[in-house]
Every structure is written in structure tokens, then in C-alpha cells.
Amino acid sequence: MSLIVDEQGTPAEGTGGGGGPVIKDTDTQNFMQDVIEASRDVPVIVDFWAPWCQPCKQLTPALEKAVQQAGGSVRLVKVNVDENQQLAAQLQVQSIPMVYAFKDGQPVDGFAGAVDEGQVRNLVKRLTAGQGNPIEEALDQADEALRQGDVQTAAEVYNQVLQQDQGNVRAAAGMAHALIQSGATDKARELLDGLPAELAQDQHVQSARSALELAEQAGSPDEKQLRQRLEADPDDHQARYDLALAAYAQGRREEAVDQLLEIIRRDRAWNDQAAKQQLLKLFEAFGPQDPVTVSGRKRLSQLLFA
């Protein structure tokens, strides 16, 4: 199976739940339609900015990112105050950046000045309280499909998310996992290496890189021969270790964990605790909330502290 990341669309091309673009520019003439009327269907954040405003250049991308991640449950409308001075005056915009949030045709929230991404995300959360995040829900479904071995479905969802939000690190890391499971490790490495350096410590990226290292390490061992070696000598830890890697490469995650735990039970110090180190790398590849990780960590603790 070959998986290729499709060409990704630009953020402004996404569409909201009520139809129309998620992010757009407006002016005095269209403000009523684009903001007041639109907010009766979905909350609308209005960003008042100007080309010469340096803080605006930091705030606007943060607003765009948060709105894209909301997956259509909120929209962003941008107003250039230099070109719409009368509108800015009517809404008492005395300094920029200025942000208003509209819901049901009325202003309900907002702030003045540049704020950090956390405060922007909190605004979106307040506006969408009680609603699920469609993108996060889609990614949850993709992750579950990947755990069940349905690589193609997972890849399609990750691609759809990336087309709406090119900077979604969880979707990018998920696509890397899908490529790894399909055997396209070179493409997975290219994808991961192409991510911004500041994302290197993100847990999703680290998980994908661990999965890539495991896949490249596994190779193509003769499982039948490894099992014969274990039948002849249950303490052949190298055979069991190689069998664990082979099981992981074939998607048999529980078996991989079982084999490594068995090495630790028999001889935890074997090969400078190689089984424990490999097990921790598996947990990182699976992710901290994965049921196999949760169960495996509990069993590991029981062995180490029994």
C-alpha cells in the first residue's frame, strides 16, 4: 500500500458549519451579512487590524490558527481599519488590535491588544462551550482507525485535516504513523524532518519518531525461526527481543509488549536493560493515553517493584 500526502489547501479556504469560508475579510458594506447575520448560525470573531500594526501581525495568525483548529464551529472575519474607518468608529475601536466576538447577532466577548495563543484559544472555547471540536473528534477517529489497522481510513482523515489546517501537528504526526504502518518509512521521515524545529519536542512528533526508529530497527526477521529458538530455550532473550520487534512491525502491539515484559520478568538486567528501554520506546510510540501503554506501564511497575 502506498500513501501520499495530498497537496494541502490554504487555511482561508476552509468552510464553516453554516456555509461560507471560515476566515474572510469584510468591509463596512458587508459587515452586517458577514458578522451580524452570520453569527446567528455560528459565533464570529472580528479582528480589527491595519497593515502598519506590528502587534496585529502576531495576533492575526494566532486567531487564524485557533479558528482553523475549531473545525468550523467558529469563524474569523478581518476588518482593515484604514479602509473602514467609519465602521471602526461605530464600534468604538480606539486602538488596534481589537477583537470582538459576536453570537446570535450581538457582541458577547472580546479583548484589546495582542494576547498570547492561550488566551486566544480560551476565547474560542468560551464561544463554543458545549460543542465538540470537529477536528479533534475526527483525529480521535483517525487514531482509533490506525490502532485497528485501518491505515487507509486514518490517512484519509489526517489528509483532510491537513487540508484545512496545514499546521496541525497532531494530524501531521498521525500521517507519519500511517506512512510507517504502510511501510513508507522514507516518506514518513521526510514528513517529520520537514516539520518546524520548534515542534521537535511535541509529544505527537516524538511518538511518530519513536515509531519510525522502531520500524527501521525491526527489519524482516524470520519469526518461525525465532519461535523455534524460544521453544528450545525460553531464556534466549535475544530471540524474544527480536520477536517483539517483529510483532510490533506487524502491528501486533500487545504481543510486542508481552515479549519484552517476559524478558524483564526473567532477567531485567539483560543487555543493559535493553528490554525495558525498548518497552519505554514502544510506550512513547503508542502515546501516553493508549490502552496498551496504560496497561503495559502498570504491568511494568508491578514487575519492577514487586
Order of alpha helices (4+ residues) and beta strands (2+ residues): beta-beta-alpha-beta-alpha-beta-beta-alpha-alpha-alpha-alpha-alpha-alpha-alpha-alpha-alpha-alpha-alpha
